Amino acid sequence: MEWNDGKARYPNLWHEGMPAHVLASGRVAGRLRLGDLIAVYYPASEKHSKRSESFVGISRVAGLRRSHEREMAWVDLETAHRFRPALKLDEQPRRVFLCCDPGWPDEEVRLFEQVFDAAVAAGWKPSDDEARPVDPREPPRPAAEARTEAPAEKQRKENARYFAGVNYSGDMRDPRDGTWLAIAECVEGRLRVTRLEATGRTGLQGYLRDPDHVLTYVEAIGLDFPFGLPVEFSESLMGSPFPDEGWWALARRFEKLSRPDYLVAIDEYRRDHGEPKRLTDERAGASSPLHRVEPDLAPMAYHGIRMIAEDRSRFSLRPFETAQGKLLLEVYPHGAIERLHPGIGDGARRPAIVGALAAVDDLPVEFEGFDQACLRSPSALDAVVAARCAAQAVLSGEAERPADELAPGQGERLRREGWIYGL
């Protein structure tokens, strides 16, 4: 969109027929990451008829900056490919800048793929990290992985059940390979990995907000961060006794709490009181949500609680809610691995972990070509284990057990602190 277009938000700057700096809403900028590709569509224009109502090229997100305007952000773009002449596909996107994050509608993903393929056919050579976008109706594969899944037209198996797992990152930079999503298909007591994808926190949040074709079949998602906090720290954070509203009162407190303020509050509390654990941490052998080093659970809990509080409308949170439907469950992959094969938790032993998961009698895992990604990345492997934990919790009935049954006499504490499932 030209800088002098009456529809544009000023000032949008173009260079040699391609956008260079765009002032976008915070909502749009929040769904972008450095390196993302954007297909640029030029609207109807009498002044520039040659490129009117056509795609002028593909831009790459090179920078994201706060703007002087409230709830706006600068998006810095570099040209990845420019069409000469402009590409006319006789259809237009609903947005002038078309990109495909996990929440984009299928039709726009298809249109983006047409633009992408046209650029490649015209001689553009995308980098290894810029593989052709994957149709959200089929399970994506990691870059450089061999194709192992069936075509996109494949439908859900009649007798299959689906579960997902997430390895979550609290890194402030939100690297794409810091957060992984795995989806497993369960048939006759065996799990088969059908999808393994590095999403970043932002991409995962998009999936929770707008589940794609595959995620609509998932019964439960196992997330490997603390859903809650020790009661004594929660009360210190809120400055009052734990309210009758329960966990949601804590979640609302997080909406008004910045990440730096939260981490400072943790550091001050740890200095005076140490690292108290939740009941579920004690029973699972997990670290306190206040733990800061290997793993640094504090920022994971901060981002994770805010995410599930915001995007939980399609899901039911256990043990805080008893509503039926798709479930979000806290899981602990490292604890599950230790129980599966004691002493095998060292990341250097990933081949042994993969082998143990494939050979276990209860819910064995078939990696279907994704084992190489798991051998390279401990985060990818943890996502697969998280999916197995979610399946274990649902299939065993644990996910439907009330808090008072999970820990007799401690039900109220669980409804405030949370519970680790699938061990």
DRENDO-1510 file (C-alpha; in Angstrom, 1 decimal, always signed):
<recs>
REC; n; res; u; v; w
REC; 1; MET; +0.0; +0.0; +0.0 .
REC; 2; GLU; +1.6; +3.3; -1.1 .
REC; 3; TRP; +2.4; +5.8; +1.7 .
REC; 4; ASN; +0.0; +8.4; +0.2 .
REC; 5; ASP; -2.9; +6.0; -0.2 .
REC; 6; GLY; -5.9; +7.4; +1.7 .
REC; 7; LYS; -6.6; +4.0; +3.3 .
REC; 8; ALA; -3.1; +3.8; +4.8 .
REC; 9; ARG; -2.0; +4.6; +8.3 .
REC; 10; TYR; +0.7; +7.3; +8.0 .
REC; 11; PRO; +3.5; +7.1; +7.4 .
REC; 12; ASN; +4.1; +3.9; +5.5 .
REC; 13; LEU; +7.3; +4.1; +3.5 .
REC; 14; TRP; +8.1; +2.2; +0.3 .
REC; 15; HIS; +11.4; +1.8; -1.5 .
REC; 16; GLU; +11.7; +0.8; -5.2 .
REC; 17; GLY; +8.1; -0.4; -5.3 .
REC; 18; MET; +8.2; -2.5; -2.2 .
REC; 19; PRO; +7.3; -1.6; +1.5 .
REC; 20; ALA; +10.2; -0.8; +3.8 .
REC; 21; HIS; +8.6; +0.5; +7.0 .
REC; 22; VAL; +5.0; +0.0; +7.9 .
REC; 23; LEU; +3.0; +1.3; +10.9 .
REC; 24; ALA; +0.8; -1.6; +11.9 .
REC; 25; SER; -1.6; -2.3; +14.8 .
REC; 26; GLY; -0.1; -4.0; +17.8 .
REC; 27; ARG; -2.4; -6.9; +17.2 .
REC; 28; VAL; -0.9; -7.5; +13.7 .
REC; 29; ALA; +2.7; -6.9; +14.8 .
REC; 30; GLY; +2.2; -9.3; +17.8 .
REC; 31; ARG; +1.6; -12.1; +15.3 .
REC; 32; LEU; +4.8; -11.5; +13.4 .
REC; 33; ARG; +8.3; -12.8; +14.1 .
REC; 34; LEU; +11.6; -11.8; +12.7 .
REC; 35; GLY; +12.2; -13.6; +9.4 .
REC; 36; ASP; +8.5; -14.2; +8.6 .
REC; 37; LEU; +7.6; -13.8; +5.0 .
REC; 38; ILE; +4.8; -11.5; +3.8 .
REC; 39; ALA; +3.2; -11.5; +0.4 .
REC; 40; VAL; +2.5; -7.9; -0.6 .
REC; 41; TYR; -0.7; -7.1; -2.5 .
REC; 42; TYR; -1.2; -3.8; -4.2 .
REC; 43; PRO; -4.8; -2.6; -4.2 .
REC; 44; ALA; -6.7; -0.9; -7.1 .
REC; 45; SER; -4.9; +2.2; -8.2 .
REC; 46; GLU; -5.4; +4.4; -11.3 .
REC; 47; LYS; -2.0; +6.0; -10.8 .
REC; 48; HIS; -0.1; +2.6; -10.9 .
REC; 49; SER; -2.2; +0.5; -13.2 .
REC; 50; LYS; +0.6; -2.0; -14.0 .
REC; 51; ARG; +0.7; -3.3; -10.5 .
REC; 52; SER; -2.9; -2.5; -9.5 .
REC; 53; GLU; -4.8; -5.4; -8.0 .
REC; 54; SER; -1.8; -7.7; -8.1 .
REC; 55; PHE; +1.0; -9.1; -5.9 .
REC; 56; VAL; +4.2; -7.0; -6.1 .
REC; 57; GLY; +6.5; -9.3; -4.2 .
REC; 58; ILE; +7.4; -11.0; -1.0 .
REC; 59; SER; +8.9; -9.1; +1.9 .
REC; 60; ARG; +10.7; -10.4; +5.0 .
REC; 61; VAL; +10.2; -9.1; +8.5 .
REC; 62; ALA; +13.6; -7.5; +9.5 .
REC; 63; GLY; +12.6; -5.6; +12.6 .
REC; 64; LEU; +9.7; -4.9; +15.0 .
REC; 65; ARG; +9.7; -1.7; +17.0 .
REC; 66; ARG; +7.3; +0.1; +19.3 .
REC; 67; SER; +5.7; +3.2; +17.9 .
REC; 68; HIS; +5.0; +6.6; +19.3 .
REC; 69; GLU; +1.3; +5.9; +18.7 .
REC; 70; ARG; -0.4; +3.8; +21.4 .
REC; 71; GLU; -1.2; +0.2; +20.4 .
REC; 72; MET; +0.8; +0.6; +17.1 .
REC; 73; ALA; +4.2; -0.8; +16.1 .
REC; 74; TRP; +6.7; -0.3; +13.3 .
REC; 75; VAL; +7.4; -3.3; +11.1 .
REC; 76; ASP; +10.7; -3.1; +9.2 .
REC; 77; LEU; +10.7; -5.0; +6.0 .
REC; 78; GLU; +13.3; -6.1; +3.5 .
REC; 79; THR; +12.5; -7.3; +0.0 .
REC; 80; ALA; +12.9; -11.1; -0.4 .
REC; 81; HIS; +11.5; -11.2; -4.0 .
REC; 82; ARG; +10.0; -8.6; -6.3 .
REC; 83; PHE; +7.7; -9.7; -9.2 .
REC; 84; ARG; +8.5; -8.2; -12.6 .
REC; 85; PRO; +5.9; -7.8; -13.8 .
REC; 86; ALA; +3.5; -7.8; -10.9 .
REC; 87; LEU; +1.8; -11.2; -10.3 .
REC; 88; LYS; -1.9; -11.2; -11.1 .
REC; 89; LEU; -3.9; -14.2; -9.7 .
REC; 90; ASP; -7.4; -12.8; -10.3 .
REC; 91; GLU; -8.1; -12.9; -6.6 .
REC; 92; GLN; -7.1; -10.8; -3.7 .
REC; 93; PRO; -6.5; -11.3; +0.0 .
REC; 94; ARG; -8.6; -9.7; +2.8 .
REC; 95; ARG; -5.4; -8.0; +3.9 .
REC; 96; VAL; -2.9; -6.0; +1.9 .
REC; 97; PHE; +0.0; -7.7; +3.6 .
REC; 98; LEU; -0.7; -11.5; +3.5 .
REC; 99; CYS; +1.2; -13.8; +5.8 .
REC; 100; CYS; +0.2; -17.1; +7.2 .
REC; 101; ASP; +0.6; -17.6; +10.9 .
REC; 102; PRO; -1.2; -20.6; +12.6 .
REC; 103; GLY; -4.4; -18.5; +12.9 .
REC; 104; TRP; -4.8; -17.6; +9.2 .
REC; 105; PRO; -7.8; -18.9; +7.3 .
REC; 106; ASP; -7.3; -21.8; +4.9 .
REC; 107; GLU; -8.1; -19.7; +1.8 .
REC; 108; GLU; -5.4; -17.2; +2.6 .
REC; 109; VAL; -2.9; -19.9; +3.4 .
REC; 110; ARG; -3.6; -21.4; -0.1 .
REC; 111; LEU; -3.3; -17.9; -1.7 .
REC; 112; PHE; +0.0; -17.3; +0.1 .
REC; 113; GLU; +1.3; -20.6; -1.2 .
REC; 114; GLN; +0.4; -19.7; -4.8 .
REC; 115; VAL; +2.4; -16.4; -4.4 .
REC; 116; PHE; +5.4; -18.3; -2.8 .
REC; 117; ASP; +5.4; -20.9; -5.6 .
REC; 118; ALA; +5.2; -18.3; -8.3 .
REC; 119; ALA; +8.3; -16.5; -6.7 .
REC; 120; VAL; +10.3; -19.7; -6.7 .
REC; 121; ALA; +9.3; -20.4; -10.3 .
REC; 122; ALA; +10.5; -16.9; -11.2 .
REC; 123; GLY; +13.9; -17.7; -9.9 .
REC; 124; TRP; +13.7; -16.8; -6.2 .
REC; 125; LYS; +15.7; -19.1; -4.0 .
REC; 126; PRO; +14.4; -19.1; -0.4 .
REC; 127; SER; +16.8; -19.9; +2.4 .
REC; 128; ASP; +16.8; -23.3; +4.2 .
REC; 129; ASP; +14.7; -21.7; +6.9 .
REC; 130; GLU; +12.1; -20.4; +4.4 .
REC; 131; ALA; +10.7; -23.7; +3.3 .
REC; 132; ARG; +7.4; -23.7; +1.5 .
REC; 133; PRO; +4.6; -22.9; +4.0 .
REC; 134; VAL; +2.8; -26.0; +5.1 .
REC; 135; ASP; -1.0; -26.2; +4.6 .
REC; 136; PRO; -2.5; -26.1; +8.1 .
REC; 137; ARG; -4.9; -28.9; +7.1 .
REC; 138; GLU; -2.0; -31.3; +7.2 .
REC; 139; PRO; +0.7; -32.0; +9.8 .
REC; 140; PRO; +3.7; -29.8; +9.1 .
REC; 141; ARG; +7.2; -31.2; +9.3 .
REC; 142; PRO; +10.4; -29.6; +10.6 .
REC; 143; ALA; +12.7; -28.0; +8.1 .
REC; 144; ALA; +15.0; -30.4; +6.3 .
REC; 145; GLU; +13.0; -33.4; +7.6 .
REC; 146; ALA; +11.9; -36.1; +5.2 .
REC; 147; ARG; +8.2; -36.2; +4.4 .
REC; 148; THR; +6.5; -38.9; +6.4 .
REC; 149; GLU; +2.8; -37.8; +6.7 .
REC; 150; ALA; +0.1; -38.6; +4.3 .
REC; 151; PRO; -1.3; -36.0; +1.9 .
REC; 152; ALA; -3.4; -33.1; +3.2 .
REC; 153; GLU; -6.6; -34.7; +2.0 .
REC; 154; LYS; -6.2; -37.5; +4.5 .
REC; 155; GLN; -9.0; -37.4; +7.0 .
REC; 156; ARG; -9.1; -38.4; +10.6 .
REC; 157; LYS; -9.1; -42.1; +11.2 .
REC; 158; GLU; -12.3; -43.5; +12.4 .
REC; 159; ASN; -10.9; -45.3; +15.4 .
REC; 160; ALA; -8.1; -42.9; +16.2 .
REC; 161; ARG; -7.8; -40.4; +19.1 .
REC; 162; TYR; -5.5; -37.4; +19.0 .
REC; 163; PHE; -3.3; -35.8; +21.7 .
REC; 164; ALA; -0.9; -32.9; +21.7 .
REC; 165; GLY; +2.2; -31.9; +23.7 .
REC; 166; VAL; +4.1; -28.7; +24.0 .
REC; 167; ASN; +7.6; -27.9; +25.2 .
REC; 168; TYR; +7.3; -24.3; +26.2 .
REC; 169; SER; +10.0; -21.5; +26.3 .
REC; 170; GLY; +10.1; -18.6; +28.7 .
REC; 171; ASP; +12.9; -16.9; +26.6 .
REC; 172; MET; +12.2; -13.2; +26.3 .
REC; 173; ARG; +13.2; -13.3; +22.6 .
REC; 174; ASP; +10.6; -16.0; +21.8 .
REC; 175; PRO; +12.8; -18.0; +19.4 .
REC; 176; ARG; +10.8; -20.2; +17.1 .
REC; 177; ASP; +12.7; -23.3; +18.0 .
REC; 178; GLY; +12.2; -22.6; +21.8 .
REC; 179; THR; +8.6; -23.9; +21.8 .
REC; 180; TRP; +7.7; -27.1; +20.0 .
REC; 181; LEU; +4.3; -28.7; +19.3 .
REC; 182; ALA; +3.8; -32.4; +18.8 .
REC; 183; ILE; +0.6; -34.2; +17.8 .
REC; 184; ALA; +0.2; -38.0; +18.2 .
REC; 185; GLU; -2.4; -40.3; +16.9 .
REC; 186; CYS; -3.5; -43.1; +19.2 .
REC; 187; VAL; -4.8; -46.3; +17.7 .
REC; 188; GLU; -5.0; -49.6; +19.6 .
REC; 189; GLY; -2.9; -48.5; +22.5 .
REC; 190; ARG; +0.0; -47.1; +20.3 .
REC; 191; LEU; +0.9; -43.5; +19.7 .
REC; 192; ARG; +2.1; -42.4; +16.3 .
REC; 193; VAL; +3.7; -38.9; +16.0 .
REC; 194; THR; +2.0; -37.2; +13.0 .
REC; 195; ARG; +3.3; -33.7; +13.6 .
REC; 196; LEU; +6.3; -32.1; +15.2 .
REC; 197; GLU; +6.7; -28.3; +14.7 .
REC; 198; ALA; +8.8; -25.5; +16.2 .
REC; 199; THR; +6.2; -22.8; +16.7 .
REC; 200; GLY; +7.5; -20.2; +19.1 .
REC; 201; ARG; +5.2; -19.0; +21.9 .
REC; 202; THR; +3.4; -16.6; +19.5 .
REC; 203; GLY; +2.7; -19.4; +17.1 .
REC; 204; LEU; +1.4; -21.7; +19.8 .
REC; 205; GLN; -0.8; -19.0; +21.1 .
REC; 206; GLY; -2.2; -18.6; +17.6 .
REC; 207; TYR; -3.0; -22.4; +17.5 .
REC; 208; LEU; -4.8; -22.2; +20.9 .
REC; 209; ARG; -6.8; -19.2; +19.6 .
REC; 210; ASP; -7.7; -20.6; +16.2 .
REC; 211; PRO; -7.0; -24.4; +16.1 .
REC; 212; ASP; -6.4; -25.7; +12.6 .
REC; 213; HIS; -7.8; -28.7; +10.9 .
REC; 214; VAL; -5.7; -31.2; +12.8 .
REC; 215; LEU; -5.9; -29.6; +16.2 .
REC; 216; THR; -9.7; -29.7; +16.1 .
REC; 217; TYR; -9.4; -33.4; +16.7 .
REC; 218; VAL; -7.1; -33.2; +19.7 .
REC; 219; GLU; -8.7; -34.2; +23.0 .
REC; 220; ALA; -6.0; -32.8; +25.3 .
REC; 221; ILE; -2.8; -30.8; +25.1 .
REC; 222; GLY; -0.1; -31.3; +27.6 .
REC; 223; LEU; +1.9; -28.1; +28.4 .
REC; 224; ASP; +5.2; -28.4; +30.3 .
REC; 225; PHE; +5.1; -25.2; +32.4 .
REC; 226; PRO; +3.6; -24.6; +35.9 .
REC; 227; PHE; -0.1; -23.7; +35.6 .
REC; 228; GLY; -0.1; -22.4; +39.2 .
REC; 229; LEU; +2.1; -21.2; +42.0 .
REC; 230; PRO; +2.6; -22.2; +45.7 .
REC; 231; VAL; -0.2; -20.8; +47.7 .
REC; 232; GLU; +2.0; -18.8; +50.0 .
REC; 233; PHE; +3.7; -17.0; +47.1 .
REC; 234; SER; +0.4; -16.4; +45.3 .
REC; 235; GLU; -0.9; -14.7; +48.4 .
REC; 236; SER; +2.3; -12.6; +48.7 .
REC; 237; LEU; +1.9; -11.6; +45.0 .
REC; 238; MET; -1.8; -10.6; +45.4 .
REC; 239; GLY; -1.2; -9.0; +48.8 .
REC; 240; SER; -4.2; -10.8; +50.3 .
REC; 241; PRO; -5.4; -14.3; +51.4 .
REC; 242; PHE; -6.2; -16.5; +48.4 .
REC; 243; PRO; -9.6; -15.4; +47.2 .
REC; 244; ASP; -12.7; -17.6; +46.9 .
REC; 245; GLU; -12.6; -17.3; +43.1 .
REC; 246; GLY; -9.6; -19.6; +43.1 .
REC; 247; TRP; -7.1; -19.8; +40.3 .
REC; 248; TRP; -8.8; -17.3; +38.1 .
REC; 249; ALA; -8.1; -14.6; +40.6 .
REC; 250; LEU; -4.4; -15.3; +40.2 .
REC; 251; ALA; -4.8; -15.3; +36.4 .
REC; 252; ARG; -6.4; -11.9; +36.5 .
REC; 253; ARG; -3.5; -10.6; +38.6 .
REC; 254; PHE; -1.1; -11.7; +35.9 .
REC; 255; GLU; -3.0; -9.6; +33.3 .
REC; 256; LYS; -1.8; -6.5; +35.1 .
REC; 257; LEU; +1.7; -7.7; +36.0 .
REC; 258; SER; +4.7; -7.0; +33.8 .
REC; 259; ARG; +7.4; -9.7; +33.3 .
REC; 260; PRO; +10.1; -7.6; +35.1 .
REC; 261; ASP; +7.8; -6.9; +38.0 .
REC; 262; TYR; +7.0; -10.6; +38.3 .
REC; 263; LEU; +10.6; -11.7; +38.3 .
REC; 264; VAL; +11.6; -9.1; +40.8 .
REC; 265; ALA; +8.7; -10.3; +43.1 .
REC; 266; ILE; +10.1; -13.8; +42.8 .
REC; 267; ASP; +13.6; -12.8; +43.5 .
REC; 268; GLU; +12.6; -10.9; +46.6 .
REC; 269; TYR; +10.4; -13.8; +47.9 .
REC; 270; ARG; +13.2; -16.3; +47.3 .
REC; 271; ARG; +15.6; -14.2; +49.2 .
REC; 272; ASP; +13.4; -14.2; +52.3 .
REC; 273; HIS; +11.5; -17.5; +52.0 .
REC; 274; GLY; +13.5; -19.8; +49.6 .
REC; 275; GLU; +11.7; -21.8; +46.9 .
REC; 276; PRO; +8.5; -23.4; +48.3 .
REC; 277; LYS; +7.0; -26.1; +46.1 .
REC; 278; ARG; +3.4; -26.9; +45.3 .
REC; 279; LEU; +2.0; -30.2; +46.5 .
REC; 280; THR; +2.2; -31.6; +43.0 .
REC; 281; ASP; +5.8; -30.6; +42.6 .
REC; 282; GLU; +6.7; -32.5; +45.8 .
REC; 283; ARG; +4.9; -35.6; +44.6 .
REC; 284; ALA; +6.3; -35.4; +41.1 .
REC; 285; GLY; +9.9; -34.6; +42.1 .
REC; 286; ALA; +9.7; -31.3; +40.1 .
REC; 287; SER; +11.3; -28.0; +40.8 .
REC; 288; SER; +9.4; -25.1; +42.3 .
REC; 289; PRO; +7.7; -22.7; +39.9 .
REC; 290; LEU; +9.9; -20.1; +41.5 .
REC; 291; HIS; +13.1; -21.9; +40.4 .
REC; 292; ARG; +15.4; -19.7; +38.2 .
REC; 293; VAL; +18.2; -21.9; +37.0 .
REC; 294; GLU; +18.2; -25.1; +34.8 .
REC; 295; PRO; +15.3; -24.9; +34.3 .
REC; 296; ASP; +14.3; -21.3; +34.7 .
REC; 297; LEU; +10.6; -21.9; +35.4 .
REC; 298; ALA; +9.7; -18.4; +36.5 .
REC; 299; PRO; +9.3; -16.8; +33.0 .
REC; 300; MET; +7.8; -20.0; +31.7 .
REC; 301; ALA; +5.0; -19.8; +34.3 .
REC; 302; TYR; +4.6; -16.0; +33.7 .
REC; 303; HIS; +4.1; -16.3; +29.9 .
REC; 304; GLY; +2.2; -19.6; +30.2 .
REC; 305; ILE; -0.4; -18.5; +32.8 .
REC; 306; ARG; -1.1; -15.4; +30.8 .
REC; 307; MET; -1.5; -17.4; +27.6 .
REC; 308; ILE; -3.9; -20.0; +28.9 .
REC; 309; ALA; -5.9; -17.3; +30.8 .
REC; 310; GLU; -6.3; -15.4; +27.5 .
REC; 311; ASP; -6.8; -18.2; +25.0 .
REC; 312; ARG; -8.7; -20.8; +27.1 .
REC; 313; SER; -12.2; -20.3; +25.7 .
REC; 314; ARG; -12.0; -23.5; +23.6 .
REC; 315; PHE; -10.4; -25.5; +26.4 .
REC; 316; SER; -11.1; -26.7; +29.9 .
REC; 317; LEU; -8.2; -26.3; +32.4 .
REC; 318; ARG; -7.6; -29.2; +34.8 .
REC; 319; PRO; -7.9; -29.3; +37.8 .
REC; 320; PHE; -9.2; -25.7; +38.0 .
REC; 321; GLU; -12.3; -26.5; +35.9 .
REC; 322; THR; -14.5; -29.6; +35.6 .
REC; 323; ALA; -16.2; -28.6; +32.3 .
REC; 324; GLN; -16.1; -31.2; +29.5 .
REC; 325; GLY; -14.4; -30.7; +26.2 .
REC; 326; LYS; -10.9; -30.3; +25.0 .
REC; 327; LEU; -8.4; -30.2; +27.9 .
REC; 328; LEU; -5.3; -28.2; +28.8 .
REC; 329; LEU; -3.1; -30.2; +31.2 .
REC; 330; GLU; +0.1; -29.4; +33.0 .
REC; 331; VAL; +2.7; -32.1; +32.3 .
REC; 332; TYR; +6.3; -32.8; +33.3 .
REC; 333; PRO; +8.2; -34.6; +30.5 .
REC; 334; HIS; +11.5; -34.9; +32.5 .
REC; 335; GLY; +9.6; -36.6; +35.3 .
REC; 336; ALA; +7.8; -38.9; +32.9 .
REC; 337; ILE; +11.2; -39.9; +31.3 .
REC; 338; GLU; +12.7; -40.6; +34.7 .
REC; 339; ARG; +9.8; -42.9; +35.6 .
REC; 340; LEU; +10.0; -44.6; +32.2 .
REC; 341; HIS; +13.7; -45.3; +32.5 .
REC; 342; PRO; +15.4; -44.1; +35.7 .
REC; 343; GLY; +18.7; -42.3; +35.1 .
REC; 344; ILE; +18.1; -41.8; +31.5 .
REC; 345; GLY; +17.2; -38.1; +31.7 .
REC; 346; ASP; +20.5; -36.7; +30.6 .
REC; 347; GLY; +20.1; -34.9; +27.2 .
REC; 348; ALA; +23.1; -36.7; +25.9 .
REC; 349; ARG; +21.2; -39.9; +26.1 .
REC; 350; ARG; +18.4; -38.9; +23.7 .
REC; 351; PRO; +18.8; -42.0; +21.5 .
REC; 352; ALA; +18.2; -44.1; +24.6 .
REC; 353; ILE; +15.1; -42.1; +25.5 .
REC; 354; VAL; +13.7; -42.5; +21.9 .
REC; 355; GLY; +14.4; -46.2; +22.1 .
REC; 356; ALA; +12.7; -46.5; +25.5 .
REC; 357; LEU; +9.6; -44.7; +24.3 .
REC; 358; ALA; +9.3; -47.0; +21.3 .
REC; 359; ALA; +9.8; -50.2; +23.4 .
REC; 360; VAL; +7.6; -49.4; +26.5 .
REC; 361; ASP; +4.6; -51.7; +26.9 .
REC; 362; ASP; +2.1; -48.9; +27.8 .
REC; 363; LEU; +1.5; -46.4; +25.0 .
REC; 364; PRO; +4.7; -47.1; +22.9 .
REC; 365; VAL; +5.6; -44.2; +20.6 .
REC; 366; GLU; +6.1; -44.6; +16.8 .
REC; 367; PHE; +8.2; -41.6; +15.7 .
REC; 368; GLU; +7.4; -42.0; +11.9 .
REC; 369; GLY; +10.5; -40.2; +10.7 .
REC; 370; PHE; +10.5; -37.5; +13.4 .
REC; 371; ASP; +13.0; -39.3; +15.5 .
REC; 372; GLN; +15.9; -37.4; +13.9 .
REC; 373; ALA; +14.4; -34.1; +15.0 .
REC; 374; CYS; +14.1; -35.5; +18.5 .
REC; 375; LEU; +17.7; -36.6; +18.5 .
REC; 376; ARG; +18.8; -33.1; +17.5 .
REC; 377; SER; +16.5; -31.1; +19.8 .
REC; 378; PRO; +15.7; -32.0; +23.4 .
REC; 379; SER; +12.8; -29.5; +23.1 .
REC; 380; ALA; +11.3; -31.5; +20.3 .
REC; 381; LEU; +11.6; -34.7; +22.2 .
REC; 382; ASP; +10.0; -33.1; +25.3 .
REC; 383; ALA; +7.1; -32.1; +23.2 .
REC; 384; VAL; +6.5; -35.7; +22.1 .
REC; 385; VAL; +6.8; -36.9; +25.7 .
REC; 386; ALA; +4.3; -34.1; +26.7 .
REC; 387; ALA; +1.8; -35.5; +24.2 .
REC; 388; ARG; +2.3; -39.0; +25.6 .
REC; 389; CYS; +1.6; -37.6; +29.1 .
REC; 390; ALA; -1.6; -36.0; +27.9 .
REC; 391; ALA; -2.7; -39.3; +26.3 .
REC; 392; GLN; -1.8; -41.2; +29.5 .
REC; 393; ALA; -3.8; -38.8; +31.7 .
REC; 394; VAL; -6.9; -39.0; +29.5 .
REC; 395; LEU; -6.9; -42.7; +28.7 .
REC; 396; SER; -6.3; -43.7; +32.3 .
REC; 397; GLY; -9.1; -41.5; +33.5 .
REC; 398; GLU; -6.8; -39.3; +35.6 .
REC; 399; ALA; -7.8; -36.1; +33.8 .
REC; 400; GLU; -11.5; -36.6; +34.9 .
REC; 401; ARG; -10.7; -37.4; +38.5 .
REC; 402; PRO; -11.8; -34.5; +40.8 .
REC; 403; ALA; -9.1; -32.7; +42.8 .
REC; 404; ASP; -10.2; -34.3; +46.1 .
REC; 405; GLU; -9.6; -37.7; +44.5 .
REC; 406; LEU; -6.2; -36.9; +43.0 .
REC; 407; ALA; -4.9; -35.9; +46.5 .
REC; 408; PRO; -7.4; -36.9; +49.3 .
REC; 409; GLY; -7.7; -34.1; +51.8 .
REC; 410; GLN; -5.8; -31.6; +49.6 .
REC; 411; GLY; -8.4; -30.8; +47.0 .
REC; 412; GLU; -8.6; -27.1; +47.8 .
REC; 413; ARG; -4.9; -26.8; +47.5 .
REC; 414; LEU; -4.9; -28.4; +44.1 .
REC; 415; ARG; -7.6; -26.1; +42.9 .
REC; 416; ARG; -5.3; -23.2; +43.8 .
REC; 417; GLU; -1.9; -24.6; +42.8 .
REC; 418; GLY; -2.6; -27.0; +39.9 .
REC; 419; TRP; -1.7; -30.7; +39.3 .
REC; 420; ILE; +0.9; -32.4; +37.1 .
REC; 421; TYR; -0.8; -35.1; +34.9 .
REC; 422; GLY; +0.3; -38.2; +33.0 .
REC; 423; LEU; +3.2; -39.4; +35.2 .
</recs>
